[in-house]
Amino acid sequence: MIEFKNVTKSYRTNIGRQYVFRDLSFRIPDGRNVALIGRNGAGKSTLMRLLGGLDTADSGKIISDRSISWPVGLSGGFQGSLTGRQNVKFICRVYGAEDEQMRKKVAYVEDFAEIGKYFDQPVKTYSTGMRARVAFGLSLAFDFDCYLVDEAMSVGDAHFKAKAAAAFQERVDRANIILVTHGMNQVRKMCNFVMLVDHGHIEMFEDVEAGIAAYMKLM
Amino acid sequence: MQPRSSFAITKAVIFALTLREIRGRLNARRLGTFWILFEPIAHVVGIVAFITIIRGRSAPGYDVPVFLLTGVVPFLMMKNVCLKLMEAVASNKSLFSYRQIKPFDAIVARTIVECTISACVYIILMGGLGFFFGYDIAISKPLEWLGILVVAVMFSFSMGVVFCIIGEAVPELKTFFRLLFLPLYFMAGVLYPVWVMPQTILPWLTWNPFLHIIDGLRRAVFDHYPETPGVNMYYPTAVAVVLLFVAAGLYRAQRLRLVAI
């Protein structure tokens, strides 16, 4: 269960305070794989940042009893001069995985990323796809109740995409995803709940097709 | 995911950040470790050459290299703590996407790293002077010396946090803060004993907390170091405590803006 109670979020800009959400309240029931769709700039990423705890609301409460991941595929936190392995270990330490647990997670990421000897090279030598592989594997190495995916699956080659989708399918009974995407096929394949973000309002659809239809009407 | 206590999370994060910062600091340049040792050595060699060759005299009563190192290394430590903390938030911004990592952790980790590096530099250089050149490097009042170092770290920590938060709001001021350390260095009595300053200038110099700290450290290191009237630890301690509260207040007020990417 994830609940927003009267959440207001604004940003200060050069042309004054811009409100993304005013008094937003909603509740995502358990067991839903959520697709967040909407036009560019509608507030999808802001919503994601609020969910992930990257940003705080001006007022209101965000309540959840589940563990929520950092945005999956986030590779901005990698330090370029450190190797992939060292970066993975860093996150393991932050999340309290020590010794045996850390070894297991590092092995998992190494296996998932499939970048061979580059895993022990500095991250700044990686291509975007290789970074994404490591970052994605890193997110999956931890067992969260809820994974935030912000267009992360659109990078990488076909093999990687299939592998990422399979990894989520595999944990579908233990965990849920909240997916930001513009690809309707992905929505149909992976989600069973649609949240349509438009002008600071959110419409929820239990029926995926109805959600997609409403989204198409906005275009 | 195992739920952990807030303290356990902070501890884990600070430990992880400290390891990462040390790696980053030592591997930042080629021969990174060498440059860290080389900076104070260069100061000392330069100044010793200046005093003994150009001016043709030696500082009265003390071994010049030991005298200089007791001031240069702690001053560089305070400077580094200050300036590295100033950048602590800006250079770790991308890490705040992991919700466990807060700006405070980055600040504390950098302080630990800088203090550790300075301690190593001091031990290696002083050990070298004592072992290879036979200088007397004993610290005559070790507890007092450590106490003053605590004040020194507290002062530079608070100043670094204040610089950091101001620098986040007005990044242009960071250049000014960096430049600030050059005059402070020359006015802190790092390169000369405080008592050689004329009485007309001394009251002005004593506005500089670094001067009191450096002189206090030397008083603790050397036996029979002359006391200079008006130079004591009350002033820097008071400044450090006040700054610490200002820093904590500013941090509390700005903590959400610091995380914003």
Interface residues (C-beta under 8 A of the other chain):
Chain A: G52 G53 L54 D55 T56 S67 W70 P71 L74 G76 G77 Q79 S81 L82 Q86 F90 I91 R93 V94 Y95 G96 F142 D143 F144 D145
Chain B: M1 Q2 R4 A8 I9 A12 V13 F15 A16 L19 R20 R23 G24 N27 A28 S94 L95 F96 S97 Y98 R99 Q100 I101 L256 V259 A260 I261
